[in-house]
Amino acid sequence: MHPANQQVGVSIICPTNKKHTLTNILGNYNRQSYPHKELIIVINSDQIEKELWSHETAQHKNIRIFRLPEHISLGACLNFAIEKRRYPYIARFDDDDYYGDRYLQNSLDIVFQYDADVVAREDFYMYISDQQALHTKHVGVYCIGGTLMFHERVLQALKFPEISEAEDVKFYQSCYKYDFIVKKPYHFKDFVYIRNSENKFHTWKPSLGSLYHDTHFVAHTDNFLSYLDA
């Protein structure tokens, strides 16, 4: 571990509008081996009871839950969560993906190794759950939004656009526009983008061509954990 990042705090922000995701969100947070962290959940649904979620997370450390009306955009929810942060580094987690136990640590190692302002993944595993199919995927000049980590100094120049689709792409592009140092490690096996083959379950609704562009099939498996870094 780089000596400079042994004590730095990371605020994990996670908006969600799905009732069934709390267990996965908590699993991803509690799994992180990096100790100096907090989790900010923003419920973006009128159908989820904030009080119930608050009760279910009460025994967990450093977790706060807020709720915004479901007509509020995803970008606005992200900005709201950022405003509630306690720590200088912000990591966006998606509610239905998988983050390995060293995910935060690996990202911080890249931050301090390269003095980076922003870290994100452009190479990662993609798991199609209803087909039990694991692929590798490369997204080229973009990144996958659920892997963004950045220092709060970035916020002096930009914030997430108040839209509900491609808000991560526009944020990422703006980081380059303002000449922030962006690093995209390709060698970590610590993140899995999980989705169903049907678009109705997801915010991003690509064509099959877009979804499988620059992918390589790895295996049919009901347990992708064995393919990740230990």
MOFEN-V229185 format. One record per pair of residues at least 12 apart in sequence whose C-alpha atoms are under 7 Angstrom apart, sorted by the first residue. I is the first residue (numbers start at 1). J is the second residue. If there is no record, write none. Layout:
I & J
I & J
This chain:
1 & 109
2 & 109
5 & 108
7 & 36
8 & 36
9 & 36
9 & 37
9 & 87
9 & 88
9 & 89
10 & 36
10 & 37
10 & 38
10 & 87
10 & 88
10 & 89
10 & 90
10 & 91
11 & 37
11 & 38
11 & 39
11 & 85
11 & 86
11 & 87
11 & 89
11 & 90
11 & 91
12 & 38
12 & 39
12 & 40
12 & 90
12 & 91
12 & 92
12 & 93
13 & 39
13 & 40
13 & 41
13 & 81
13 & 91
13 & 92
13 & 93
14 & 40
14 & 41
14 & 42
14 & 92
14 & 93
14 & 94
14 & 95
15 & 41
15 & 42
15 & 43
15 & 44
15 & 77
15 & 78
16 & 42
16 & 43
16 & 44
16 & 95
17 & 43
17 & 44
17 & 45
19 & 48
21 & 95
21 & 96
24 & 95
24 & 96
25 & 95
28 & 98
28 & 99
31 & 101
32 & 101
32 & 102
32 & 103
32 & 104
33 & 101
33 & 102
34 & 104
34 & 105
38 & 62
38 & 63
39 & 62
39 & 63
39 & 64
40 & 63
40 & 64
40 & 65
40 & 81
41 & 64
41 & 65
41 & 66
42 & 65
42 & 66
42 & 67
42 & 68
42 & 77
42 & 81
43 & 66
43 & 67
43 & 68
44 & 67
44 & 68
44 & 69
44 & 70
45 & 69
45 & 70
46 & 69
46 & 70
50 & 67
73 & 162
73 & 163
73 & 164
74 & 162
74 & 163
74 & 164
75 & 160
75 & 161
75 & 162
75 & 163
75 & 164
75 & 167
76 & 162
78 & 160
79 & 159
79 & 160
88 & 151
88 & 152
89 & 149
89 & 150
89 & 151
89 & 152
90 & 149
90 & 150
90 & 151
91 & 148
91 & 149
91 & 150
92 & 146
92 & 147
92 & 148
92 & 149
93 & 146
93 & 147
94 & 146
96 & 194
97 & 192
97 & 193
97 & 194
98 & 191
98 & 192
98 & 193
99 & 190
99 & 191
99 & 192
100 & 190
100 & 191
102 & 190
103 & 190
107 & 119
116 & 181
116 & 182
116 & 183
117 & 150
117 & 151
117 & 180
117 & 181
117 & 182
118 & 149
118 & 150
118 & 151
118 & 181
118 & 182
118 & 183
119 & 148
119 & 149
119 & 150
119 & 182
119 & 183
119 & 184
120 & 143
120 & 147
120 & 148
120 & 149
120 & 183
120 & 184
121 & 143
121 & 144
121 & 147
121 & 184
121 & 185
121 & 186
122 & 138
122 & 139
122 & 140
122 & 142
122 & 143
122 & 144
122 & 184
122 & 186
123 & 137
123 & 138
123 & 139
123 & 186
124 & 136
124 & 137
124 & 138
124 & 189
124 & 191
124 & 192
125 & 137
125 & 191
125 & 192
125 & 193
126 & 192
126 & 193
126 & 194
127 & 192
127 & 193
127 & 194
127 & 195
128 & 194
128 & 195
128 & 196
128 & 197
129 & 194
129 & 195
129 & 196
130 & 196
130 & 197
132 & 220
132 & 221
132 & 222
133 & 219
133 & 220
133 & 221
134 & 217
134 & 218
134 & 219
134 & 220
135 & 215
135 & 216
135 & 217
135 & 218
136 & 215
136 & 216
136 & 217
136 & 218
137 & 214
137 & 215
137 & 216
138 & 214
138 & 215
142 & 169
145 & 168
159 & 171
165 & 203
165 & 204
189 & 228
189 & 229
190 & 228
190 & 229
